[in-house]
Amino acid sequence: MAETGRAASDPALVGSGAAMAGEAQVERAGPPVPAGPVMARAAAVSAFCVFLVLGVLTASLGASLPYLRERFGAEHEVGRVVSAYNLGALAATVCIGLLGRRLNVRAAPPVLLAVFAAGAAGMAASPGWTAYLGCAAVTGIGYGGLALTLNTAFARGFAGNSVVMVNRLNAVFGIGAMLGPLAAGAVGHTDIRLLALAAAVCALPCFLVGRAGAVLAAPKAEPEAGAGAGTGAGRRRGRIGLELLPFLLVGLVYAGMETSIGTWQSTQLVRDGWSTQAATTAASGFWAGMAVGRLVLPQLTKRLPGRTTLPGYLAAGLGALALAAVPHLAVVAYPLAGLALAPVLPTLIAWVSGVAEVPQQATSVLTLCCMLGNAVVPAVVGALSGSGGAAVIPLVLAGACLLCLGLAMWLRAARR
């Protein structure tokens, strides 16, 4: 999702799916079903523009902190703006999951776009720190809701090309995320609030994204009726937690591993003798690899099912992370890891959206698990790495990737 986990949120997004999200059902295996709803071209173009704006603003928040300190005063803990923004995104994700079928999904994209634009405009006009913080939380609600609903709409709205399109959508977010810090640096010395104003202005022309709601509102195609169909549906309801569990665990471990790579790779480079500035700059190679991978790999593998490509991406990522343990090769290995792992989360989103009875609900549960992984796994990696040598960090990361690969193989077996 935008990818919603890290600052660029793979903008990017627990336990039992039924316990957290309510009524989601998993489609049972059956005869081929009719083609699903089709995303309007205008809605798709608007969604790409929205994700570019989301990526720029989301990634610019961290780079804006020194300028916010200058604007509002050093007595404020300016890092709270990032927390407020992400808490808003989390609140939107939880609410969408809890509402389930009761949510008016047709109206959700335009309403969330309006919330995002209003929050960003409020950030630009805020006279004081408290108002700025509150508006950042409102903007985060729009961001989190848009990331979730548009990822789900793309996963449903392109039939056999959905995996490619979800990856492209998140690649655009990644491009925005790379531009965000540059934009913050460009306007920061004038007034950092201008960046939020620009986000609000750029979001408003994207109102055609509202047409994506038609894809979410379209009924899911049902398998042909047959003997015992009613009792089968009842059994599916009872087994929903078990059916979703492999998806949730893969999402939890993978999102946490991706965030861990972004968090700890520069530390490894410093331990390997790099200067802090050089290590920080070199760490951007991983995210560049992610952006390129999401554009290229899904196009090359679009004829293969997710149950085949997902373990393949993870296996390639495992090899790259193992290579990062070789002295002085990490600077090359991490961009290769980003390239290999880039399609994992969008592929998982498209897969779970394709089998769930209430796609936006299942995606919200998956997003929550990704957020949990973002919070837990980097801390575990840090604890296991300790103050060891440079090779310890990539080996721990490779271990997390190996665990994720094992879970992906379980998912593949469970969905046969």
KAZI-V855646 format. One record per pair of residues at least 24 apart in sequence whose ideal C-beta (glycine too) atoms are under 7 Angstrom apart, sorted by the first residue. I is the first residue (numbers start at 1). J is the second residue. Records with the same first field share a line. If there is no record, write none. Layout:
I = J + J
//
This chain:
1 = 147 + 148 + 151 + 170 + 345 + 349 + 367
2 = 51 + 54 + 55 + 147 + 170 + 173
3 = 170 + 173 + 345
4 = 89 + 144 + 147 + 367 + 370
5 = 255 + 258 + 259 + 370 + 371 + 374
6 = 258 + 259 + 262 + 374
7 = 58 + 59 + 62
8 = 55 + 58 + 59 + 173 + 174 + 177 + 287
9 = 58 + 147 + 173
10 = 170 + 255 + 258 + 345
11 = 54 + 55 + 58 + 147 + 173
12 = 147 + 170 + 173
13 = 147 + 148 + 367 + 370 + 371
14 = 248 + 368 + 369 + 372
16 = 241
17 = 240 + 241 + 244 + 248 + 362 + 365
18 = 240 + 241
19 = 241
20 = 97 + 365 + 368
21 = 97 + 100 + 361 + 362 + 364 + 365
22 = 98 + 100 + 361
23 = 100 + 101 + 358
24 = 240 + 356 + 357 + 358 + 361 + 362 + 365
25 = 236 + 237 + 240 + 356 + 357
26 = 236 + 240 + 243 + 244 + 355 + 356
27 = 355 + 357
28 = 223 + 232 + 236
30 = 223 + 224
31 = 223 + 224
33 = 221 + 222 + 223
34 = 221
35 = 159
36 = 156 + 159 + 221
37 = 156 + 157 + 214 + 215 + 218
38 = 157
39 = 153 + 154 + 157 + 158 + 212 + 215
40 = 211
42 = 208 + 211
43 = 208 + 209 + 211 + 212
46 = 206 + 208 + 209
47 = 150 + 154 + 169 + 209 + 212
48 = 169 + 172
49 = 206
50 = 113 + 146 + 150 + 203 + 206 + 209
51 = 150 + 169 + 172 + 173 + 176
52 = 172 + 175 + 176
53 = 176 + 199 + 202 + 203
54 = 143 + 146 + 147 + 173 + 176
55 = 173 + 174 + 175 + 176 + 177 + 180
56 = 176 + 179 + 180 + 183 + 199
57 = 120 + 180 + 196 + 199
58 = 143 + 177 + 180
59 = 176 + 177 + 180 + 181
60 = 180 + 181 + 183 + 184 + 195
61 = 85
63 = 180 + 181 + 184 + 185
64 = 184 + 188 + 192 + 195
67 = 184 + 188 + 192
68 = 192
71 = 192
72 = 129 + 132
76 = 129
80 = 133
81 = 133 + 136
84 = 133 + 136 + 137 + 140
85 = 136 + 137 + 139 + 140
86 = 140
87 = 137 + 140
88 = 137 + 138 + 139 + 140 + 141 + 144
89 = 140 + 143 + 144
90 = 144 + 371
91 = 141
92 = 141 + 144 + 145
93 = 144 + 148 + 364 + 367 + 368
94 = 368
96 = 145 + 148 + 360 + 364
97 = 361 + 364 + 365 + 368
100 = 358 + 361
101 = 358
105 = 213 + 216 + 217 + 360
106 = 213 + 214 + 216 + 217
107 = 213
108 = 145 + 149 + 213
109 = 146 + 149 + 150 + 209 + 210 + 212 + 213
110 = 207 + 210
112 = 142 + 145 + 146 + 149
113 = 142 + 146 + 203 + 206 + 207 + 209
115 = 141 + 142
116 = 142 + 143 + 146 + 203
117 = 200 + 203 + 204
120 = 196 + 199 + 200 + 203
121 = 197 + 200
123 = 193 + 196
124 = 193 + 194 + 196 + 197 + 200
148 = 360 + 363 + 364 + 367
149 = 216 + 360
150 = 212
151 = 349 + 363
152 = 216 + 353 + 359 + 360 + 363
153 = 212 + 215 + 216
155 = 349 + 350 + 353 + 354 + 359
156 = 215 + 353 + 359
157 = 215
161 = 302
162 = 350
163 = 298 + 302 + 306 + 346 + 347 + 350
164 = 298 + 299 + 302
166 = 346 + 349 + 350
167 = 294 + 298 + 343 + 346
168 = 294 + 295
170 = 294 + 346
171 = 291 + 294 + 295
174 = 287 + 290 + 291 + 294
175 = 291
178 = 287 + 291
216 = 360
220 = 357
244 = 362 + 365
246 = 407 + 410 + 411 + 414
247 = 348 + 352 + 366 + 411
248 = 365 + 366 + 369
249 = 407
250 = 348 + 404 + 407 + 408 + 411
251 = 348 + 366 + 369 + 370 + 373
252 = 369 + 370 + 372 + 373
253 = 373 + 377 + 400 + 403 + 404 + 407
254 = 344 + 345 + 404
255 = 345 + 370 + 373 + 374
256 = 373 + 374 + 376 + 377 + 378
257 = 377 + 397 + 400 + 401 + 404
258 = 341
259 = 374 + 377 + 378
260 = 377 + 378 + 381 + 397 + 400
261 = 286 + 334 + 337 + 397
262 = 286
263 = 378
264 = 381 + 382 + 385 + 393
265 = 334
267 = 393
268 = 330 + 390 + 393 + 394
269 = 330 + 331
271 = 389 + 390
272 = 327 + 328 + 330 + 390
282 = 331
285 = 331 + 334 + 335
286 = 334 + 335 + 337 + 338
287 = 338
288 = 335 + 338
289 = 335 + 336 + 337 + 338 + 339 + 342
290 = 338 + 342
292 = 339
293 = 338 + 339 + 340 + 342 + 343
294 = 342 + 343 + 346
297 = 342 + 343
298 = 343
306 = 347 + 350 + 351
307 = 412 + 415
309 = 347
310 = 344 + 347 + 348 + 408
311 = 405 + 408 + 409 + 412
313 = 340 + 341 + 343 + 344
314 = 344 + 401 + 404 + 405 + 408
315 = 405
316 = 340
317 = 341 + 401
318 = 398 + 401 + 402 + 405
321 = 394 + 397 + 398 + 401
322 = 398
324 = 394
325 = 391 + 394 + 395
330 = 394
//
